[in-house]
Amino acid sequence: MKVTIASIAGRTRSEHFDALVAEYVSRMAAYAPTEAVIFKTSEAFFESVEKHRSRMGSVLVLLDTLGKPFSSEELARWLRRQRDEGQQRLVFAIGPADGWSDDERARAGLLLSLGPMTLAHELARVVLSEQVYRAFTILAGHPYHRGG
């Protein structure tokens, strides 16, 4: 199963945040091929999703304030189900500054919320990357996650 952490970039990007995302993407490589991709527009993002969707089964997860908040353990269980059901690709995406449209939300296999607070786009990329990594370590029984 391949994992993509995608985001629709606004104007600003920070190499410090990029380095943190790259660190978690690198760590995830032990569990699944993973990439972090930034798109300039949601249109470009959805074009890429459609291109890959035709070649392999994929699940689109849009981060959204209307989404379901998962604990780390719940995300790990969801990830396990996707893996066990043979999903070949998971695409997690952080939307544009104004959020996803209703039509875009309808295309998602899952709407996921990182919580009720609004996070800076760059920080959301780091949090999402870390949580997906954490989910993999939970499934592997790795001691990284010590939560209850």
Secondary structure, 3 states (H helix, E strand, C coil): CEEEEEEECCCCCCHHHHHHHHHHHHHHCCCCCEEEEEECCHHHHHHHHHHHHHHCCEEEEEEEEEEEECCHHHHHHHHHHHHHCCCCEEEEEECCCCCCCHHHHHCCCEEEECCCCCCCHHHHHHHHHHHHHHHHHHHHCCCCCCCC
